[in-house]
Amino acid sequence: MMNITGYAPANAAYSSANGTTKYTAMTAKQTTETQKKGDAEAARDDAVAAEWDFHNYVQGMKDQVKAQFGADSNEVQSIGLTKKSEYKSPSSKKAPAAKA
């Protein structure tokens, strides 16, 4: 680890051999950290993909319910959508009165 000739610390806890051991332990922990971080990122990517897959399923299911039962059916309402007849019909806006 160190290339200092004659290094002999008074406290043996700071010997070259002890430093090499600690360095090896540190790099092993860093390697484990990097691997686990990669595993966590991969797991998150898998979870997001599954969420999108389910989202797309629900969207398709809603379309299928509309196609099978109609946009104004009770079945459409039972899956949380608004019946077509419950939307307000568009109304024309009246022109403002001319000021005198």
C-alpha positions as protocol buffer text, in pm:
chain_id: "A"
residue {
  index: 1
  type: MET
  ca { x: 0 y: 0 z: 0 }
}
residue {
  index: 2
  type: MET
  ca { x: 264 y: 251 z: 101 }
}
residue {
  index: 3
  type: ASN
  ca { x: 611 y: 275 z: -47 }
}
residue {
  index: 4
  type: ILE
  ca { x: 783 y: 446 z: 243 }
}
residue {
  index: 5
  type: THR
  ca { x: 1104 y: 270 z: 332 }
}
residue {
  index: 6
  type: GLY
  ca { x: 1145 y: 217 z: 704 }
}
residue {
  index: 7
  type: TYR
  ca { x: 782 y: 299 z: 797 }
}
residue {
  index: 8
  type: ALA
  ca { x: 731 y: 162 z: 1148 }
}
residue {
  index: 9
  type: PRO
  ca { x: 451 y: 345 z: 1331 }
}
residue {
  index: 10
  type: ALA
  ca { x: 447 y: 350 z: 1711 }
}
residue {
  index: 11
  type: ASN
  ca { x: 82 y: 242 z: 1702 }
}
residue {
  index: 12
  type: ALA
  ca { x: 54 y: -99 z: 1530 }
}
residue {
  index: 13
  type: ALA
  ca { x: -302 y: -15 z: 1421 }
}
residue {
  index: 14
  type: TYR
  ca { x: -145 y: 204 z: 1153 }
}
residue {
  index: 15
  type: SER
  ca { x: 95 y: -53 z: 1007 }
}
residue {
  index: 16
  type: SER
  ca { x: 123 y: -106 z: 631 }
}
residue {
  index: 17
  type: ALA
  ca { x: -20 y: -456 z: 663 }
}
residue {
  index: 18
  type: ASN
  ca { x: -322 y: -323 z: 853 }
}
residue {
  index: 19
  type: GLY
  ca { x: -370 y: -51 z: 590 }
}
residue {
  index: 20
  type: THR
  ca { x: -363 y: -309 z: 311 }
}
residue {
  index: 21
  type: THR
  ca { x: -624 y: -519 z: 494 }
}
residue {
  index: 22
  type: LYS
  ca { x: -849 y: -219 z: 543 }
}
residue {
  index: 23
  type: TYR
  ca { x: -807 y: -112 z: 179 }
}
residue {
  index: 24
  type: THR
  ca { x: -901 y: -462 z: 59 }
}
residue {
  index: 25
  type: ALA
  ca { x: -1209 y: -462 z: 284 }
}
residue {
  index: 26
  type: MET
  ca { x: -1310 y: -115 z: 160 }
}
residue {
  index: 27
  type: THR
  ca { x: -1286 y: -208 z: -208 }
}
residue {
  index: 28
  type: ALA
  ca { x: -1481 y: -530 z: -148 }
}
residue {
  index: 29
  type: LYS
  ca { x: -1761 y: -332 z: 22 }
}
residue {
  index: 30
  type: GLN
  ca { x: -1761 y: -77 z: -263 }
}
residue {
  index: 31
  type: THR
  ca { x: -1789 y: -359 z: -516 }
}
residue {
  index: 32
  type: THR
  ca { x: -2082 y: -507 z: -322 }
}
residue {
  index: 33
  type: GLU
  ca { x: -2245 y: -164 z: -304 }
}
residue {
  index: 34
  type: THR
  ca { x: -2211 y: -113 z: -680 }
}
residue {
  index: 35
  type: GLN
  ca { x: -2355 y: -457 z: -754 }
}
residue {
  index: 36
  type: LYS
  ca { x: -2650 y: -409 z: -518 }
}
residue {
  index: 37
  type: LYS
  ca { x: -2717 y: -63 z: -660 }
}
residue {
  index: 38
  type: GLY
  ca { x: -2728 y: -216 z: -1008 }
}
residue {
  index: 39
  type: ASP
  ca { x: -2961 y: -490 z: -883 }
}
residue {
  index: 40
  type: ALA
  ca { x: -3190 y: -229 z: -725 }
}
residue {
  index: 41
  type: GLU
  ca { x: -3198 y: -24 z: -1045 }
}
residue {
  index: 42
  type: ALA
  ca { x: -3279 y: -335 z: -1249 }
}
residue {
  index: 43
  type: ALA
  ca { x: -3557 y: -428 z: -1005 }
}
residue {
  index: 44
  type: ARG
  ca { x: -3699 y: -76 z: -1033 }
}
residue {
  index: 45
  type: ASP
  ca { x: -3692 y: -98 z: -1413 }
}
residue {
  index: 46
  type: ASP
  ca { x: -3877 y: -431 z: -1395 }
}
residue {
  index: 47
  type: ALA
  ca { x: -4138 y: -282 z: -1159 }
}
residue {
  index: 48
  type: VAL
  ca { x: -4193 y: 21 z: -1385 }
}
residue {
  index: 49
  type: ALA
  ca { x: -4233 y: -206 z: -1687 }
}
residue {
  index: 50
  type: ALA
  ca { x: -4491 y: -413 z: -1499 }
}
residue {
  index: 51
  type: GLU
  ca { x: -4677 y: -96 z: -1396 }
}
residue {
  index: 52
  type: TRP
  ca { x: -4693 y: 20 z: -1758 }
}
residue {
  index: 53
  type: ASP
  ca { x: -4808 y: -325 z: -1868 }
}
residue {
  index: 54
  type: PHE
  ca { x: -5091 y: -316 z: -1614 }
}
residue {
  index: 55
  type: HIS
  ca { x: -5180 y: 44 z: -1707 }
}
residue {
  index: 56
  type: ASN
  ca { x: -5205 y: -51 z: -2073 }
}
residue {
  index: 57
  type: TYR
  ca { x: -5420 y: -351 z: -1980 }
}
residue {
  index: 58
  type: VAL
  ca { x: -5664 y: -130 z: -1788 }
}
residue {
  index: 59
  type: GLN
  ca { x: -5687 y: 115 z: -2078 }
}
residue {
  index: 60
  type: GLY
  ca { x: -5760 y: -170 z: -2319 }
}
residue {
  index: 61
  type: MET
  ca { x: -6013 y: -322 z: -2080 }
}
residue {
  index: 62
  type: LYS
  ca { x: -6200 y: 9 z: -2063 }
}
residue {
  index: 63
  type: ASP
  ca { x: -6211 y: 22 z: -2443 }
}
residue {
  index: 64
  type: GLN
  ca { x: -6343 y: -334 z: -2453 }
}
residue {
  index: 65
  type: VAL
  ca { x: -6620 y: -255 z: -2202 }
}
residue {
  index: 66
  type: LYS
  ca { x: -6724 y: 48 z: -2411 }
}
residue {
  index: 67
  type: ALA
  ca { x: -6719 y: -161 z: -2729 }
}
residue {
  index: 68
  type: GLN
  ca { x: -6918 y: -448 z: -2581 }
}
residue {
  index: 69
  type: PHE
  ca { x: -7176 y: -260 z: -2374 }
}
residue {
  index: 70
  type: GLY
  ca { x: -7182 y: 88 z: -2526 }
}
residue {
  index: 71
  type: ALA
  ca { x: -7058 y: 426 z: -2406 }
}
residue {
  index: 72
  type: ASP
  ca { x: -7386 y: 494 z: -2222 }
}
residue {
  index: 73
  type: SER
  ca { x: -7412 y: 167 z: -2029 }
}
residue {
  index: 74
  type: ASN
  ca { x: -7415 y: 94 z: -1658 }
}
residue {
  index: 75
  type: GLU
  ca { x: -7110 y: -127 z: -1711 }
}
residue {
  index: 76
  type: VAL
  ca { x: -6911 y: 174 z: -1829 }
}
residue {
  index: 77
  type: GLN
  ca { x: -7015 y: 358 z: -1515 }
}
residue {
  index: 78
  type: SER
  ca { x: -6923 y: 57 z: -1296 }
}
residue {
  index: 79
  type: ILE
  ca { x: -6557 y: 77 z: -1405 }
}
residue {
  index: 80
  type: GLY
  ca { x: -6534 y: 441 z: -1306 }
}
residue {
  index: 81
  type: LEU
  ca { x: -6607 y: 610 z: -1637 }
}
residue {
  index: 82
  type: THR
  ca { x: -6880 y: 864 z: -1702 }
}
residue {
  index: 83
  type: LYS
  ca { x: -7173 y: 762 z: -1916 }
}
residue {
  index: 84
  type: LYS
  ca { x: -7194 y: 947 z: -2246 }
}
residue {
  index: 85
  type: SER
  ca { x: -7539 y: 1083 z: -2157 }
}
residue {
  index: 86
  type: GLU
  ca { x: -7411 y: 1238 z: -1834 }
}
residue {
  index: 87
  type: TYR
  ca { x: -7182 y: 1483 z: -2009 }
}
residue {
  index: 88
  type: LYS
  ca { x: -7324 y: 1832 z: -2057 }
}
residue {
  index: 89
  type: SER
  ca { x: -7405 y: 1911 z: -2414 }
}
residue {
  index: 90
  type: PRO
  ca { x: -7222 y: 2211 z: -2554 }
}
residue {
  index: 91
  type: SER
  ca { x: -7414 y: 2536 z: -2544 }
}
residue {
  index: 92
  type: SER
  ca { x: -7362 y: 2835 z: -2761 }
}
residue {
  index: 93
  type: LYS
  ca { x: -7233 y: 3148 z: -2597 }
}
residue {
  index: 94
  type: LYS
  ca { x: -7447 y: 3457 z: -2627 }
}
residue {
  index: 95
  type: ALA
  ca { x: -7284 y: 3762 z: -2772 }
}
residue {
  index: 96
  type: PRO
  ca { x: -7243 y: 4044 z: -2519 }
}
residue {
  index: 97
  type: ALA
  ca { x: -7496 y: 4325 z: -2548 }
}
residue {
  index: 98
  type: ALA
  ca { x: -7372 y: 4636 z: -2726 }
}
residue {
  index: 99
  type: LYS
  ca { x: -7297 y: 4928 z: -2499 }
}
residue {
  index: 100
  type: ALA
  ca { x: -7468 y: 5253 z: -2573 }
}
